[in-house]
Amino acid sequence: MVPALPLRHLRRLAGMKQSHVADLMGVTQPTVSRWENGETEPFVDMRKLIAAVLDVPVIQLFDIDVSQL
């Protein structure tokens, strides 16, 4: 299991359901669920799309402490 992304939190802030995010991204709802639960991790290109769909900076989808940059 990989560390879960803040995807669930960001998705809820955007007022979106897993199924809607999945439709916009061309993936299945279970795929979004697995990302949120840390069962699998999206590739970098998918993180860019997630960021665009949720209208957030892509850096928020990586486990990086931006204060250290």
C-alpha positions, 0 to 999 in steps of 0.5 A: 500500500502506498501513502494516500494522496490528498485526493479525497480531500481535494475532490470533496472541496471541489464538491465532486463525486468519485464517479464524476472525477472518473468520467472527466478523466476517462477512468473508472470510479474504482480507480479513483477509489483505489487512488484515494485509499492508497491502494494504487498511485496514479502516474505523473501524467494522470496527476496532471489531469487530476490537478486540472480536473480539480483546479488545484496546483499539481504540486498538491498531488505529490508528497512534497513539503513545499516549505523546503523548496 
